[in-house]
Amino acid sequence: MKSDIIIIGGGIVGSAVAYFLGIGGRAGTVTVIEPDPTYTRASTPAGAGGVRRVMCRPENIRMSQFSLDFYANFQGAMATEDNPADIQFCRQGYLFLTSASGVSDLTRNFETQRQEGVPVDLLDVSALHARFPSVGTDNVAVACHSPEDGWIDPHAALIGFRKKAESLGVRYLHDRVVGLETSTTAVTQAVLQSGNQVAGEIFLNTAGAWVGEIAAMTGATLPVKPMCRVQHFWHCAHEIEPMPLVKDDSGVFFRPEGDGFVGGRPSWEIEPGFIWDIDRGYFANYFEDTVWQLIANIVPKFETVRLNRSWGGHYAQNLFDGNMIIGPYSNGLENLFTACGFSGHGIMHAPAVARALAELVLDGDFQTLDLSRMGFQRVLDGAPYAEAGIR
């Protein structure tokens, strides 16, 4: 079997790349190899789906801007005969809260966001209370409100990208890559668990939390590990005004979801690795022991919440600097690329990253958004390019 371009991993990033390659009409044959077609263990369906421009680095802000516009028009552009592509796009805003120790970073980031054309407001305590009276202010020194950011249904977006890519002629294989064969300067074919092999001209490692396993097949190392993320859905008996997605410098976040709220905090206490063997009771206990107090610190009315359910997933965490890596990464292999290490930003940046990776593959360089600062060279150089403040 042979394909011009082989994508290893058909989650939201891999499927978005497949879409951008397919829609351009210049990629030839494109094959996505995905071992979990129901996405039972994928990271995307476990995500909160937030898309924000309240960030530090200009590249991240610009990617989010493209993604927001793309997601706002997703249904019209991505619907197919068998899939309406309704991602429940909700532009209800983002709110970042920080204590005194984070004022400098939040203010500096706010200035960068304004320079990038993002409509954001810096709120002191009185302005915060006037706008969101349910938010407690005891632990808050300043807030940043981005009213036009929002969130999507991440699973619907993943399926939307996949279905549209398939309608454009992209082939999906239900299989797992277990090896990559190479020549001196290139990957030549992928070896599959089924025993089949797929030869190709270009190989893209978009395997999310599994990118390190794929990288090791060519002797490369990526600083990306799966990190436990636990989310919860709860109800609150008290009336609360319409809220944006709220996050503070403890790492906890929440947003409205139906008749309740969804949120959580990455489980930084757990060593990087997959969580399949963790007792599911841990998820609820983590809410009771850690998350509950943190969300009640933000909204005092959450002191009386009722937990409905909890679930776990993974960040593909870049342990080097927390920002994504895009481009070549395996020494001497000129046809092997990645987009990985999103550290919780994969859903929000998938459209922009996919467009950029498609440009890099087809044109040899970035055409619409320069992401060269996000390349693997910074890892080799020991030069982190991290976000500052709330991430």
C-alpha atoms as one frame of an Amber mdcrd trajectory, in Angstrom:
protein
   0.000   0.000   0.000   1.274   3.495  -0.796   0.163   7.063  -0.093   1.713
  10.435  -0.870   1.175  11.727   2.670   0.715   9.557   5.763  -0.695  11.090
   8.947  -0.021   9.106  12.119  -2.875   9.902  14.502  -6.348  11.004  13.493
  -7.375  13.080  16.502  -8.413  16.688  16.095  -4.984  17.901  14.941  -4.358
  14.996  12.561  -7.874  15.216  11.127  -7.630  18.999  10.773  -4.357  18.569
   8.847  -6.079  15.963   6.679  -8.827  18.489   5.942  -6.426  21.283   4.981
  -4.416  18.929   2.784  -7.595  17.652   1.171  -9.202  21.031   0.568  -6.102
  22.397  -1.146  -6.171  19.780  -3.888  -2.363  19.581  -4.166  -1.505  16.868
  -1.673  -2.116  13.766  -3.766  -3.265  10.745  -1.781  -3.550  11.268   1.983
  -3.898   8.426   4.484  -4.611   8.797   8.200  -3.683   5.889  10.444  -5.803
   5.889  13.605  -5.922   2.955  16.060  -9.006   4.181  17.958 -11.700   5.196
  15.450 -14.323   5.618  18.188 -11.870   7.920  20.025 -12.594   6.197  23.320
  -9.146   7.020  24.669  -8.492  10.176  22.681  -7.713  13.425  24.457 -10.068
  15.639  22.447 -13.464  14.343  23.662 -12.342  14.803  27.279 -11.496  18.474
  26.730 -13.443  21.577  27.662 -13.235  23.045  24.153 -12.091  26.535  25.125
 -10.778  28.909  22.448  -9.129  32.064  23.760  -6.812  34.888  22.834  -5.880
  35.801  26.406  -2.363  34.509  25.917   1.204  35.754  26.068   3.013  34.866
  22.853   1.898  36.641  19.649   1.949  33.358  17.704  -0.532  31.805  20.135
  -2.794  34.847  19.993  -2.766  34.821  16.184  -3.457  31.095  16.030  -6.404
  31.559  18.387  -7.740  34.413  16.259  -7.718  32.226  13.160  -9.275  29.341
  15.064 -12.054  31.515  16.505 -13.011  32.741  13.046 -12.767  29.212  11.661
 -14.914  27.696  14.394 -17.476  30.491  14.083 -18.035  29.394  10.476 -17.392
  25.690  11.047 -20.884  24.350  10.447 -21.368  26.129   7.151 -17.982  25.073
   5.787 -17.692  21.561   7.218 -21.158  20.003   7.063 -21.432  16.834   4.975
 -24.365  14.679   3.939 -23.929  12.412   6.960 -22.756  14.979   9.515 -24.220
  18.443  10.314 -20.930  19.598  11.923 -22.735  21.527  14.656 -19.989  22.264
  17.209 -22.233  24.343  19.507 -19.976  27.372  19.120 -20.527  29.645  22.114
 -18.911  33.078  22.246 -19.459  33.793  25.934 -15.989  35.020  26.789 -12.995
  34.244  28.997 -12.105  35.682  32.383  -8.638  35.371  33.917  -8.234  36.165
  37.616  -4.937  36.711  39.370  -3.650  37.495  42.814  -1.080  40.194  43.509
   1.801  37.936  42.494   0.426  37.610  38.962  -0.437  41.236  38.243   2.757
  41.966  36.314   2.329  39.010  33.943  -1.397  39.574  33.443  -0.885  43.277
  32.713   1.996  42.629  30.324  -0.023  39.971  28.510  -2.988  42.337  28.328
  -0.829  44.914  26.543   0.348  42.299  24.047  -3.234  41.210  23.420  -4.306
  44.799  22.793  -1.411  45.256  20.373  -2.641  42.162  18.534  -6.114  43.684
  18.213  -7.854  41.528  20.813 -10.854  43.229  22.488  -9.915  42.723  26.157
 -10.645  44.657  29.345  -8.470  44.911  32.430 -10.751  44.958  35.490  -9.941
  46.103  38.988 -11.831  44.531  41.889 -14.748  46.959  41.786 -15.188  46.610
  38.023 -14.970  42.826  38.328 -17.676  42.780  41.003 -19.918  45.037  38.934
 -19.602  42.844  35.854 -19.680  39.419  37.563 -21.175  39.820  41.048 -20.990
  36.070  41.806 -17.201  36.101  41.537 -15.522  36.551  44.899 -12.816  39.171
  45.076 -10.961  38.304  48.287  -8.122  36.591  46.431  -8.190  38.720  43.280
  -5.984  41.714  42.538  -6.881  42.204  38.872  -8.812  40.409  36.125  -8.679
  40.252  32.337 -11.952  39.790  30.468 -12.052  38.779  26.806 -15.774  38.900
  25.981 -15.559  37.565  22.413 -13.627  34.360  23.149 -15.567  31.178  23.799
 -15.796  27.413  23.473 -16.975  24.568  21.272 -18.042  20.930  21.533 -14.626
  19.333  20.950 -15.889  15.876  19.967 -18.204  17.397  17.355 -15.273  19.388
  15.957 -13.102  16.272  15.727 -15.797  14.321  13.915 -16.496  17.336  11.704
 -12.875  17.522  10.575 -12.734  13.776   9.984 -15.982  13.506   8.038 -15.087
  16.486   5.852 -11.608  15.123   5.193 -13.098  11.774   4.176 -15.516  13.539
   1.842 -12.478  15.142   0.179 -10.941  11.738  -0.499  -8.725  11.269   2.565
  -8.477   7.608   3.547  -8.610   6.533   7.204  -7.057   3.218   8.231  -8.100
   1.546  11.483  -4.657   0.342  12.492  -1.696   1.177  14.691   1.806   2.194
  13.615   4.322  -0.079  15.340   7.427   0.843  13.371   8.887   3.279  10.860
  11.390   2.126   8.276  13.961   4.654   7.074  16.644   5.257   4.505  19.588
   7.559   5.172  17.556  10.734   4.760  13.873   9.797   4.870  11.152   7.641
   6.336  10.118   5.151   3.686   7.194   3.292   5.172   5.085   2.699   8.245
   4.772  -0.800   9.655   1.308  -1.512  11.032   0.063  -3.750  13.812  -2.030
  -5.662  11.285   1.163  -6.705   9.504   0.548  -4.367   6.581   2.962  -1.656
   5.493   2.229   1.748   4.021   4.888   3.481   1.941   4.801   7.248   1.621
   6.597  10.415   0.559   5.720  12.526   3.630   5.019  11.358   7.205   3.299
  13.480   9.858   3.435  12.515  13.535   0.266  13.994  15.041  -0.296  11.251
  17.602  -1.055  13.580  20.509  -0.130  12.078  23.857   1.475   9.179  21.947
   3.889  11.273  19.830   6.852  10.201  21.936   6.242   6.549  21.078   6.236
   7.382  17.369   9.328   9.572  17.715  11.242   6.736  19.368  10.720   4.618
  16.242  13.306   6.755  14.432  15.579   7.207  17.454  14.246  10.701  18.175
  13.117  12.158  21.480  10.312  14.670  21.915   9.805  16.333  25.328   6.097
  15.466  25.274   4.429  13.209  27.833   0.803  12.393  28.660  -0.338  14.304
  31.743  -3.459  13.500  33.747  -6.332  15.922  33.370  -9.532  15.397  35.318
 -12.787  17.195  34.590 -16.058  17.352  36.441 -19.660  18.359  35.855 -21.633
  19.839  38.726 -24.845  21.644  39.539 -25.245  24.685  41.726 -28.493  25.373
  43.571 -27.932  29.142  43.586 -28.696  31.481  40.731 -25.562  32.698  38.974
 -25.370  35.269  36.209 -24.215  34.147  32.715 -20.528  33.413  33.105 -17.571
  33.204  30.737 -14.932  30.502  31.019 -13.127  31.459  34.226  -9.575  30.521
  35.150  -7.199  31.661  37.874  -3.531  31.245  38.681  -4.118  28.044  40.654
  -4.815  26.340  37.309  -8.475  25.640  38.086 -11.128  26.613  35.525 -14.858
  26.270  34.909 -17.478  27.299  32.391 -21.249  26.925  32.015 -22.458  23.695
  30.431 -26.185  23.106  29.995 -27.862  23.399  33.379 -24.585  23.180  35.282
 -20.867  23.780  35.051 -17.890  21.868  33.748 -14.358  22.395  34.951 -11.378
  21.092  36.807  -7.652  21.405  37.259  -4.784  19.423  35.708  -3.557  16.812
  38.157  -0.036  18.174  38.508   0.487  15.916  41.523   0.543  12.781  39.338
   3.733  11.885  37.493   3.470  12.166  33.678   2.038   9.030  32.126  -1.216
   7.435  31.063  -3.924   7.058  33.689  -5.777   3.979  32.456  -5.006   2.066
  35.654  -6.057   4.793  38.079  -9.044   3.911  40.267 -11.980   5.900  38.896
 -12.862   6.869  42.435  -9.764   9.053  42.321 -11.518  11.461  39.955 -14.365
  12.209  42.364 -11.979  12.329  45.309  -9.832  14.833  43.466 -12.865  17.066
  43.111 -13.717  16.786  46.790 -10.145  17.210  48.031  -8.776  19.810  45.607
 -11.094  21.286  42.999 -14.101  22.063  45.183 -12.255  24.497  47.416 -10.545
  26.155  44.456 -13.794  26.838  42.589 -15.475  27.977  45.818 -12.649  30.477
  46.256 -13.662  31.939  42.895 -17.451  31.687  43.271 -18.544  31.433  46.926
 -21.918  30.024  45.806 -20.046  26.886  44.713 -19.661  25.927  48.376 -22.922
  23.989  47.951 -22.415  22.387  44.548 -23.530  18.838  43.781 -21.030  16.795
  41.775 -22.728  14.937  38.940 -19.844  13.079  37.269 -16.086  13.093  36.716
 -13.847  11.769  33.940 -10.179  11.661  33.049  -8.093  12.352  29.969  -4.662
  13.593  29.008  -2.773  16.680  28.047   0.024  16.072  25.563   2.268  18.107
  27.830   5.432  19.690  26.475   7.684  19.384  29.514  10.246  21.716  27.934
   8.228  24.944  27.840   4.512  24.123  27.537   4.171  25.416  23.975   3.568
  23.326  20.898   6.271  22.019  18.554   5.784  22.096  14.793   7.966  20.947
  11.908  10.840  18.461  11.458  12.246  16.878  14.613  14.154  13.681  13.771
  17.753  14.347  12.758  18.379  13.811   9.051  14.862  12.643   8.182  13.659
  15.412   5.911  10.175  14.038   5.267   9.077  13.516   8.897   7.170  16.335
  10.618   5.175  16.800  13.797   2.672  19.091  15.435   2.603  18.165  19.104
   2.996  19.205  22.727  -0.041  21.480  22.877  -0.270  21.185  26.657  -4.017
  21.723  26.673  -4.236  24.069  23.664  -4.707  21.492  20.916  -8.426  22.008
  20.411  -8.185  25.789  20.307  -5.232  25.831  17.916  -6.056  22.843  15.690
  -7.323  24.840  12.682  -4.373  27.250  12.648  -1.754  24.571  13.291  -3.238
  22.292  10.652  -3.169  25.051   8.055   0.443  25.842   8.976   1.578  22.212
   8.820  -0.136  21.734   5.455   1.719  24.809   4.159   5.021  23.548   5.514
   4.552  20.188   3.797   3.230  21.458   0.463   5.135  24.746   0.094   8.251
  24.143   2.143   7.589  27.057   4.485   4.859  28.842   6.437   2.745  31.012
   4.161   0.073  32.730   6.259   1.386  32.651   9.833   5.055  32.393  10.753
   5.404  29.697  13.405   9.158  29.248  13.091   9.629  30.190  16.760   7.578
  27.080  17.575   9.986  24.703  15.841  12.026  21.909  17.436  15.232  23.925
  17.093  14.421  25.798  20.308  14.515  22.485  22.181  17.919  21.655  20.689
  19.134  25.160  21.561  17.784  24.982  25.127  15.816  28.191  24.479  12.295
  27.885  25.958   9.517  29.977  24.466   6.912  29.638  27.188   3.722  31.437
  28.065   3.929  33.722  31.084   1.244  33.934  33.740  -1.972  31.900  33.533
  -1.631  29.198  30.920
